[in-house]
């Protein structure tokens, strides 16, 4: 039959709920199905970015050492640079598989935010903890928790419990 000669019939579309939607409710959102080739390509891209970030992170943590002494000596530019780099590490390290490094960076940022002046030894121990965690392939969470507790005790002893906004 030719479409030009067929009578016009109004079209109706019915949306039938899926079994999952009936069981889980109307708020259920079905997962999007990706072409396996696209998914493989996405995973490869993530692996490549992770490898690049890992190299970048090692260089970044290594460069933090150069800001420790100037920051401890009260140089504001060094302090700002140290904070900026630690803040970036804090935000990205966990995303790329280095949550322990991110925890140490978070502690370093908190120290720089809450104390002025700061002590070079405390700064150096934070950076060394990040460096050691990277050398161990990400770090041990139990050891990281113990190290963070030790850093907190060192800060308390060094600053005699006083805090001043930085």
C-alpha positions in Angstrom: 0.0 0.0 0.0 1.3 3.5 -0.9 1.7 5.9 2.0 0.2 8.7 0.0 -3.1 6.8 -0.4 -3.3 5.4 3.1 -5.9 7.0 5.4 -4.6 9.2 8.2 -4.7 7.4 11.5 -3.6 9.2 14.6 -0.6 7.6 16.1 -0.5 6.8 19.7 2.6 5.9 21.7 2.3 3.9 24.8 5.1 3.8 27.3 5.0 0.6 29.2 6.9 0.5 32.5 9.8 -1.9 32.8 9.7 -4.6 35.4 12.4 -2.8 37.3 10.3 0.4 37.3 7.3 -1.5 38.5 9.3 -3.0 41.3 11.4 0.0 42.3 8.9 2.8 41.6 8.5 5.6 39.2 11.7 7.4 40.3 13.8 4.5 39.0 16.2 5.5 36.3 17.4 2.7 34.1 21.2 2.6 33.6 22.4 3.9 30.3 23.9 1.1 28.1 27.1 2.0 26.4 28.6 0.4 23.4 31.4 -1.9 24.9 33.9 -0.3 22.4 33.1 3.2 23.8 33.4 1.9 27.3 36.8 0.3 26.6 38.0 3.6 25.1 36.8 5.5 28.1 38.5 3.1 30.5 41.8 3.4 28.4 41.6 7.2 28.6 41.1 7.0 32.3 44.1 4.7 32.7 46.3 7.1 30.6 45.2 10.1 32.6 45.9 8.3 35.8 49.4 7.4 34.7 50.0 11.0 33.6 48.6 12.3 36.9 50.8 9.9 38.9 53.9 11.3 37.2 52.7 14.9 37.7 51.8 14.2 41.4 55.3 12.8 42.1 56.9 15.9 40.6 54.5 18.2 42.4 55.1 16.6 45.8 58.8 16.8 45.2 58.6 20.5 44.5 56.8 21.1 47.8 60.1 20.6 49.7 61.5 23.8 48.2 58.7 25.9 49.9 59.1 24.4 53.4 61.9 26.5 54.8 60.8 29.8 53.2 57.2 29.3 54.5 58.6 28.5 58.0 60.6 31.7 57.8 57.4 33.7 57.2 57.7 34.4 53.5 54.1 34.9 52.3 54.7 34.1 48.6 56.2 30.7 49.6 53.3 30.1 52.0 50.7 30.9 49.3 52.5 28.7 46.8 52.8 25.8 49.2 49.1 26.1 50.2 48.0 26.4 46.5 49.9 23.2 45.5 48.8 21.3 48.6 45.2 22.3 48.0 45.4 21.1 44.4 46.8 17.8 45.6 44.2 17.5 48.3 41.5 17.9 45.6 42.8 15.5 43.0 44.9 12.8 44.7 42.0 10.6 45.8 40.3 10.8 42.4 43.3 9.3 40.8 44.0 6.6 43.3 46.0 8.3 46.0 43.6 8.9 48.9 46.4 8.7 51.5 48.3 11.5 49.8 45.1 13.5 49.7 44.6 13.1 53.4 48.1 14.3 54.2 47.6 17.3 51.8 44.3 18.0 53.6 46.1 18.1 56.9 48.8 20.4 55.5 46.2 22.8 54.2 44.4 22.8 57.5 47.7 23.6 59.3 48.4 26.5 56.9 44.8 27.8 57.3 44.8 27.6 61.1 48.3 28.6 62.3 50.5 31.6 61.8 53.4 31.5 62.0 54.0 27.9 61.0 56.9 25.7 61.9 59.2 24.2 59.2 59.4 20.9 60.9 55.7 20.4 60.8 55.5 21.4 57.2 58.4 19.1 56.3 56.9 16.1 58.1 53.6 16.6 56.1 55.5 16.7 52.8 57.6 13.7 53.7 54.5 11.8 54.6 53.0 12.6 51.1 56.3 11.6 49.5 56.5 8.3 51.4 52.9 7.4 50.6 53.7 8.0 46.9 56.8 5.8 47.1 54.6 3.0 48.6 52.2 3.2 45.7 49.5 5.1 47.5 50.2 4.4 51.1 48.8 2.3 53.9 45.6 3.7 55.4 46.3 2.4 58.9 49.8 3.9 58.9 48.4 7.1 57.4 45.9 7.4 60.3 48.7 6.9 62.8 50.9 9.4 61.1 48.1 12.0 60.9 47.5 11.5 64.7 51.2 12.0 65.3 51.2 15.1 63.1 48.2 16.5 65.2 50.1 15.8 68.4 53.2 17.5 67.0 51.1 20.6 66.0 49.6 20.7 69.5 53.0 20.5 71.1 54.6 23.0 68.8 51.9 25.6 69.1 51.0 24.8 72.7 47.3 24.4 71.8 46.9 27.9 70.4 45.3 28.6 67.1 45.4 31.8 65.1 43.8 32.3 61.7 46.4 32.4 58.9 
